Amino acid sequence: QIYPSNHYQLPQILPISIKMPNRSKGLQIIIAGAPASGKGTQCELIRETYGVVHLSTGDMLRHAAEDPNDEVGKIANEYMTNGNLVPDDVIIKVILNRLKMEDCCEKGWLLDGFPRTGAQAEALKKGGYYPDIFIFLDVP
């Protein structure tokens, strides 16, 4: 439901200084939602509209695992080929490595499927990555 802007009054926001060493030039977005909630459709629209790099956790893990020069990818590949879940510390390294790449720094990013745990969210914070917006698709 959308409320008119005069429906409630926002608190006064005081300017504060937050060190954001890994600030991209574009938008930094996180999207979350249940399977079949429309994330893929929304990600495509957001990518087209804002020109951000769409980063799907699954795609990044598969790409890292296929790269023979990616040490973290080799570790992820071991878990995936054995049918095991990739642990947080490995996923975090893959994501943080990807966010440092030039296209993400220039265009901004749209994280799809990350963070899924508190440890992953903390890793983004510790890495200096703060989203401009978090979109949660809550559909019946």
C-alpha positions in Angstrom: 0.0 0.0 0.0 1.3 3.5 -0.9 0.6 6.3 1.5 0.6 10.0 0.5 3.7 11.8 1.7 1.6 13.8 4.2 0.3 10.6 5.8 3.1 10.6 8.4 5.9 12.9 9.3 9.5 11.7 8.8 11.9 12.3 11.7 14.5 15.0 11.1 17.6 13.4 9.8 20.8 14.9 11.0 23.8 14.8 8.7 26.4 12.3 9.9 29.7 11.2 8.5 30.1 7.5 7.6 33.2 6.2 6.1 32.3 4.3 3.0 35.5 3.4 1.3 33.9 1.1 -1.2 31.3 3.5 -2.6 30.6 2.9 -6.2 29.7 5.7 -8.6 26.3 4.1 -9.3 23.4 2.8 -7.1 24.1 0.1 -4.6 21.0 -2.1 -4.3 20.0 -5.3 -2.5 16.9 -7.3 -3.5 15.3 -10.1 -1.6 12.2 -12.2 -1.8 10.9 -15.8 -1.8 11.3 -18.0 -4.9 8.8 -17.0 -7.6 8.3 -13.6 -6.0 9.3 -11.8 -9.1 13.0 -11.0 -8.3 14.2 -11.9 -11.7 11.7 -9.7 -13.4 12.4 -6.8 -11.1 16.2 -7.3 -11.3 16.0 -7.0 -15.1 13.9 -3.8 -14.9 16.2 -2.3 -12.4 19.3 -3.2 -14.4 17.8 -1.7 -17.6 16.6 1.4 -15.8 19.6 2.3 -13.7 22.5 0.5 -15.5 23.7 -1.3 -12.5 25.5 -4.7 -12.6 23.1 -7.5 -11.6 24.9 -9.9 -9.3 23.2 -13.2 -8.7 24.9 -15.2 -5.9 24.4 -18.5 -7.8 25.8 -17.1 -11.0 28.8 -15.7 -9.2 29.6 -18.9 -7.5 29.4 -20.9 -10.7 31.6 -18.3 -12.5 34.2 -18.3 -9.8 34.2 -22.2 -9.7 34.8 -22.2 -13.5 37.8 -19.9 -13.3 41.0 -22.0 -12.9 42.8 -19.0 -11.5 40.3 -18.2 -8.8 41.4 -19.9 -5.5 38.1 -19.1 -3.7 36.3 -20.5 -6.8 38.2 -23.8 -6.5 37.0 -24.1 -2.9 33.4 -23.3 -3.8 33.6 -25.8 -6.6 34.6 -28.6 -4.2 31.5 -27.9 -2.1 29.1 -27.6 -5.1 30.4 -30.8 -6.9 29.9 -32.8 -3.7 26.3 -31.5 -3.5 27.1 -29.5 -0.3 26.1 -25.9 0.6 28.9 -23.4 0.1 29.8 -22.0 3.6 29.3 -18.3 4.4 33.0 -17.5 4.5 33.5 -18.8 0.9 30.4 -17.0 -0.4 31.5 -13.8 1.3 34.9 -13.9 -0.3 33.3 -14.5 -3.8 30.9 -11.6 -3.3 33.4 -9.1 -1.9 35.9 -10.0 -4.7 33.2 -9.3 -7.3 32.1 -6.0 -5.8 35.7 -4.7 -6.1 35.7 -5.2 -9.9 35.7 -2.2 -12.2 32.2 -2.6 -13.6 30.6 -2.6 -10.1 32.7 0.4 -9.0 31.7 2.4 -12.0 28.1 1.4 -12.6 26.9 0.3 -9.2 25.5 -3.1 -8.3 22.3 -5.0 -7.6 22.8 -8.0 -5.2 20.3 -10.8 -5.7 20.5 -13.6 -3.2 22.9 -11.9 -0.8 23.0 -11.4 2.1 21.1 -14.4 3.3 22.6 -14.6 6.8 23.6 -12.2 9.5 27.2 -13.1 9.0 26.9 -12.1 5.3 25.3 -8.8 6.1 28.1 -8.1 8.7 30.7 -8.9 6.0 29.2 -6.3 3.7 29.3 -3.7 6.5 32.9 -4.6 7.5 33.9 -4.4 3.8 32.5 -0.9 3.6 29.6 -1.8 1.3 26.3 0.0 2.2 23.3 -0.3 -0.1 21.4 2.8 -1.1 18.2 0.7 -1.0 17.0 -2.7 0.2 14.1 -4.1 -1.8 12.0 -6.9 -0.2 9.4 -8.5 -2.4 6.7 -9.7 -0.1 4.0 -11.4 -2.2 1.2 -13.7 -1.1 
